[in-house]
Amino acid sequence: MEIKETEVYTMDEAAKLLKISKATIQRRIQSGSLHSLKTGRIRRIRGKDLIAFIENAVEMGTNKRSGY
């Protein structure tokens, strides 16, 4: 599946796209490393925020491996 920058995803959809658990999505939102929007009782995640989260995770992983 492709993450579309202009799409808005539920937490379940985001978890499936990233192949991680919904609990991990919740922890990342609570820690502030993943931005989300709350409409009523439902939390949504913009595609561009998922892409930014992935890019940041890749960058952090690269920095850890290079010793920085």
N, CA, C and O atoms as a GROMACS GRO file, in nm:
protein
  272
    1MET      N    1   0.082  -0.119   0.000
    1MET     CA    2   0.000   0.000   0.000
    1MET      C    3   0.087   0.125   0.000
    1MET      O    4   0.197   0.127   0.055
    2GLU      N    5   0.037   0.225  -0.060
    2GLU     CA    6   0.108   0.351  -0.071
    2GLU      C    7   0.043   0.454   0.023
    2GLU      O    8  -0.080   0.462   0.032
    3ILE      N    9   0.126   0.530   0.091
    3ILE     CA   10   0.076   0.637   0.177
    3ILE      C   11   0.058   0.760   0.089
    3ILE      O   12   0.152   0.807   0.025
    4LYS      N   13  -0.065   0.811   0.088
    4LYS     CA   14  -0.094   0.929   0.008
    4LYS      C   15  -0.088   1.052   0.099
    4LYS      O   16  -0.156   1.057   0.201
    5GLU      N   17  -0.008   1.148   0.060
    5GLU     CA   18   0.017   1.267   0.142
    5GLU      C   19  -0.111   1.342   0.177
    5GLU      O   20  -0.122   1.396   0.287
    6THR      N   21  -0.207   1.346   0.086
    6THR     CA   22  -0.328   1.424   0.109
    6THR      C   23  -0.440   1.344   0.177
    6THR      O   24  -0.545   1.400   0.208
    7GLU      N   25  -0.419   1.216   0.199
    7GLU     CA   26  -0.520   1.130   0.261
    7GLU      C   27  -0.514   1.143   0.414
    7GLU      O   28  -0.411   1.180   0.470
    8VAL      N   29  -0.626   1.113   0.479
    8VAL     CA   30  -0.633   1.111   0.625
    8VAL      C   31  -0.666   0.969   0.666
    8VAL      O   32  -0.759   0.908   0.613
    9TYR      N   33  -0.590   0.914   0.763
    9TYR     CA   34  -0.601   0.775   0.802
    9TYR      C   35  -0.645   0.760   0.947
    9TYR      O   36  -0.614   0.844   1.031
   10THR      N   37  -0.718   0.652   0.975
   10THR     CA   38  -0.748   0.618   1.114
   10THR      C   39  -0.623   0.556   1.175
   10THR      O   40  -0.527   0.526   1.105
   11MET      N   41  -0.626   0.538   1.306
   11MET     CA   42  -0.511   0.475   1.372
   11MET      C   43  -0.492   0.331   1.324
   11MET      O   44  -0.380   0.285   1.307
   12ASP      N   45  -0.602   0.261   1.302
   12ASP     CA   46  -0.594   0.124   1.251
   12ASP      C   47  -0.531   0.120   1.111
   12ASP      O   48  -0.444   0.037   1.084
   13GLU      N   49  -0.574   0.210   1.025
   13GLU     CA   50  -0.517   0.216   0.890
   13GLU      C   51  -0.369   0.252   0.894
   13GLU      O   52  -0.289   0.193   0.821
   14ALA      N   53  -0.333   0.347   0.978
   14ALA     CA   54  -0.192   0.387   0.990
   14ALA      C   55  -0.107   0.270   1.039
   14ALA      O   56   0.003   0.248   0.990
   15ALA      N   57  -0.158   0.197   1.137
   15ALA     CA   58  -0.085   0.081   1.189
   15ALA      C   59  -0.063  -0.023   1.080
   15ALA      O   60   0.046  -0.080   1.070
   16LYS      N   61  -0.164  -0.048   0.999
   16LYS     CA   62  -0.151  -0.144   0.890
   16LYS      C   63  -0.050  -0.096   0.785
   16LYS      O   64   0.030  -0.175   0.735
   17LEU      N   65  -0.056   0.032   0.752
   17LEU     CA   66   0.037   0.088   0.654
   17LEU      C   67   0.182   0.077   0.700
   17LEU      O   68   0.271   0.046   0.621
   18LEU      N   69   0.205   0.103   0.829
   18LEU     CA   70   0.341   0.102   0.883
   18LEU      C   71   0.384  -0.037   0.932
   18LEU      O   72   0.499  -0.058   0.968
   19LYS      N   73   0.287  -0.132   0.932
   19LYS     CA   74   0.312  -0.268   0.978
   19LYS      C   75   0.360  -0.270   1.122
   19LYS      O   76   0.456  -0.339   1.158
   20ILE      N   77   0.291  -0.191   1.206
   20ILE     CA   78   0.317  -0.189   1.349
   20ILE      C   79   0.182  -0.196   1.420
   20ILE      O   80   0.077  -0.183   1.356
   21SER      N   81   0.184  -0.217   1.549
   21SER     CA   82   0.058  -0.230   1.623
   21SER      C   83  -0.007  -0.095   1.648
   21SER      O   84   0.057   0.010   1.642
   22LYS      N   85  -0.136  -0.100   1.674
   22LYS     CA   86  -0.210   0.021   1.707
   22LYS      C   87  -0.156   0.081   1.838
   22LYS      O   88  -0.152   0.203   1.853
   23ALA      N   89  -0.115  -0.004   1.930
   23ALA     CA   90  -0.057   0.044   2.057
   23ALA      C   91   0.070   0.124   2.032
   23ALA      O   92   0.095   0.224   2.099
   24THR      N   93   0.151   0.081   1.935
   24THR     CA   94   0.273   0.155   1.901
   24THR      C   95   0.237   0.290   1.842
   24THR      O   96   0.301   0.390   1.874
   25ILE      N   97   0.136   0.294   1.757
   25ILE     CA   98   0.088   0.422   1.702
   25ILE      C   99   0.046   0.514   1.817
   25ILE      O  100   0.083   0.631   1.818
   26GLN      N  101  -0.030   0.462   1.913
   26GLN     CA  102  -0.074   0.541   2.027
   26GLN      C  103   0.044   0.595   2.107
   26GLN      O  104   0.045   0.712   2.147
   27ARG      N  105   0.145   0.510   2.131
   27ARG     CA  106   0.264   0.555   2.206
   27ARG      C  107   0.338   0.664   2.131
   27ARG      O  108   0.385   0.761   2.192
   28ARG      N  109   0.350   0.651   2.001
   28ARG     CA  110   0.420   0.752   1.920
   28ARG      C  111   0.344   0.885   1.921
   28ARG      O  112   0.405   0.992   1.921
   29ILE      N  113   0.212   0.879   1.921
   29ILE     CA  114   0.131   1.000   1.929
   29ILE      C  115   0.150   1.065   2.066
   29ILE      O  116   0.170   1.186   2.075
   30GLN      N  117   0.143   0.985   2.172
   30GLN     CA  118   0.159   1.038   2.307
   30GLN      C  119   0.298   1.097   2.330
   30GLN      O  120   0.312   1.195   2.403
   31SER      N  121   0.399   1.038   2.268
   31SER     CA  122   0.536   1.090   2.285
   31SER      C  123   0.561   1.214   2.201
   31SER      O  124   0.659   1.286   2.224
   32GLY      N  125   0.472   1.240   2.104
   32GLY     CA  126   0.488   1.357   2.018
   32GLY      C  127   0.568   1.330   1.892
   32GLY      O  128   0.591   1.422   1.813
   33SER      N  129   0.610   1.206   1.871
   33SER     CA  130   0.688   1.177   1.751
   33SER      C  131   0.600   1.154   1.628
   33SER      O  132   0.650   1.148   1.515
   34LEU      N  133   0.469   1.141   1.649
   34LEU     CA  134   0.374   1.128   1.539
   34LEU      C  135   0.258   1.222   1.566
   34LEU      O  136   0.191   1.212   1.669
   35HIS      N  137   0.234   1.313   1.474
   35HIS     CA  138   0.128   1.412   1.490
   35HIS      C  139  -0.006   1.352   1.445
   35HIS      O  140  -0.013   1.278   1.347
   36SER      N  141  -0.112   1.385   1.520
   36SER     CA  142  -0.246   1.339   1.483
   36SER      C  143  -0.348   1.448   1.511
   36SER      O  144  -0.319   1.547   1.580
   37LEU      N  145  -0.466   1.428   1.457
   37LEU     CA  146  -0.578   1.520   1.476
   37LEU      C  147  -0.692   1.445   1.541
   37LEU      O  148  -0.714   1.328   1.510
   38LYS      N  149  -0.763   1.509   1.630
   38LYS     CA  150  -0.877   1.443   1.693
   38LYS      C  151  -1.005   1.513   1.649
   38LYS      O  152  -1.023   1.633   1.671
   39THR      N  153  -1.094   1.436   1.588
   39THR     CA  154  -1.224   1.489   1.547
   39THR      C  155  -1.328   1.411   1.625
   39THR      O  156  -1.352   1.293   1.600
   40GLY      N  157  -1.391   1.478   1.720
   40GLY     CA  158  -1.483   1.408   1.808
   40GLY      C  159  -1.406   1.310   1.894
   40GLY      O  160  -1.312   1.349   1.965
   41ARG      N  161  -1.444   1.184   1.889
   41ARG     CA  162  -1.372   1.082   1.966
   41ARG      C  163  -1.274   1.003   1.880
   41ARG      O  164  -1.207   0.912   1.930
   42ILE      N  165  -1.266   1.037   1.753
   42ILE     CA  166  -1.181   0.961   1.660
   42ILE      C  167  -1.053   1.038   1.630
   42ILE      O  168  -1.056   1.157   1.598
   43ARG      N  169  -0.941   0.969   1.640
   43ARG     CA  170  -0.812   1.029   1.611
   43ARG      C  171  -0.773   0.993   1.468
   43ARG      O  172  -0.783   0.877   1.427
   44ARG      N  173  -0.728   1.093   1.392
   44ARG     CA  174  -0.689   1.075   1.252
   44ARG      C  175  -0.545   1.118   1.234
   44ARG      O  176  -0.494   1.203   1.308
   45ILE      N  177  -0.480   1.059   1.135
   45ILE     CA  178  -0.341   1.090   1.106
   45ILE      C  179  -0.330   1.124   0.958
   45ILE      O  180  -0.371   1.046   0.872
   46ARG      N  181  -0.276   1.241   0.930
   46ARG     CA  182  -0.260   1.282   0.790
   46ARG      C  183  -0.146   1.203   0.726
   46ARG      O  184  -0.048   1.167   0.791
   47GLY      N  185  -0.163   1.176   0.598
   47GLY     CA  186  -0.061   1.103   0.524
   47GLY      C  187   0.074   1.172   0.530
   47GLY      O  188   0.177   1.107   0.544
   48LYS      N  189   0.074   1.305   0.521
   48LYS     CA  190   0.202   1.377   0.525
   48LYS      C  191   0.269   1.362   0.661
   48LYS      O  192   0.392   1.366   0.668
   49ASP      N  193   0.191   1.344   0.769
   49ASP     CA  194   0.250   1.321   0.901
   49ASP      C  195   0.309   1.179   0.911
   49ASP      O  196   0.411   1.159   0.976
   50LEU      N  197   0.244   1.082   0.847
   50LEU     CA  198   0.300   0.947   0.843
   50LEU      C  199   0.432   0.944   0.767
   50LEU      O  200   0.528   0.881   0.809
   51ILE      N  201   0.434   1.014   0.655
   51ILE     CA  202   0.557   1.020   0.574
   51ILE      C  203   0.669   1.087   0.653
   51ILE      O  204   0.783   1.040   0.651
   52ALA      N  205   0.639   1.196   0.721
   52ALA     CA  206   0.739   1.265   0.803
   52ALA      C  207   0.789   1.175   0.915
   52ALA      O  208   0.908   1.175   0.946
   53PHE      N  209   0.699   1.099   0.976
   53PHE     CA  210   0.735   1.006   1.082
   53PHE      C  211   0.833   0.900   1.031
   53PHE      O  212   0.933   0.870   1.096
   54ILE      N  213   0.804   0.845   0.914
   54ILE     CA  214   0.891   0.744   0.854
   54ILE      C  215   1.027   0.804   0.821
   54ILE      O  216   1.131   0.744   0.850
   55GLU      N  217   1.027   0.921   0.759
   55GLU     CA  218   1.154   0.985   0.723
   55GLU      C  219   1.238   1.014   0.846
   55GLU      O  220   1.359   0.995   0.844
   56ASN      N  221   1.174   1.058   0.953
   56ASN     CA  222   1.246   1.086   1.077
   56ASN      C  223   1.302   0.957   1.137
   56ASN      O  224   1.415   0.956   1.187
   57ALA      N  225   1.224   0.850   1.132
   57ALA     CA  226   1.269   0.721   1.186
   57ALA      C  227   1.389   0.669   1.108
   57ALA      O  228   1.483   0.616   1.166
   58VAL      N  229   1.385   0.684   0.976
   58VAL     CA  230   1.497   0.640   0.893
   58VAL      C  231   1.621   0.723   0.924
   58VAL      O  232   1.731   0.669   0.936
   59GLU      N  233   1.603   0.853   0.936
   59GLU     CA  234   1.714   0.942   0.967
   59GLU      C  235   1.775   0.908   1.103
   59GLU      O  236   1.897   0.905   1.117
   60MET      N  237   1.691   0.884   1.202
   60MET     CA  238   1.740   0.849   1.336
   60MET      C  239   1.815   0.716   1.332
   60MET      O  240   1.919   0.702   1.397
   61GLY      N  241   1.765   0.621   1.257
   61GLY     CA  242   1.832   0.492   1.245
   61GLY      C  243   1.965   0.503   1.176
   61GLY      O  244   2.061   0.435   1.213
   62THR      N  245   1.972   0.590   1.076
   62THR     CA  246   2.098   0.611   1.005
   62THR      C  247   2.200   0.677   1.096
   62THR      O  248   2.317   0.640   1.096
   63ASN      N  249   2.156   0.775   1.174
   63ASN     CA  250   2.246   0.843   1.266
   63ASN      C  251   2.297   0.750   1.375
   63ASN      O  252   2.414   0.760   1.414
   64LYS      N  253   2.215   0.660   1.424
   64LYS     CA  254   2.256   0.565   1.527
   64LYS      C  255   2.364   0.471   1.472
   64LYS      O  256   2.461   0.439   1.541
   65ARG      N  257   2.345   0.426   1.348
   65ARG     CA  258   2.442   0.334   1.289
   65ARG      C  259   2.574   0.400   1.256
   65ARG      O  260   2.679   0.336   1.258
   66SER      N  261   2.570   0.529   1.225
   66SER     CA  262   2.694   0.596   1.187
   66SER      C  263   2.769   0.650   1.308
   66SER      O  264   2.880   0.702   1.294
   67GLY      N  265   2.708   0.638   1.427
   67GLY     CA  266   2.777   0.680   1.548
   67GLY      C  267   2.754   0.825   1.586
   67GLY      O  268   2.822   0.875   1.676
   68TYR      N  269   2.664   0.895   1.523
   68TYR     CA  270   2.637   1.036   1.555
   68TYR      C  271   2.524   1.048   1.654
   68TYR      O  272   2.487   1.159   1.693
   0.00000   0.00000   0.00000
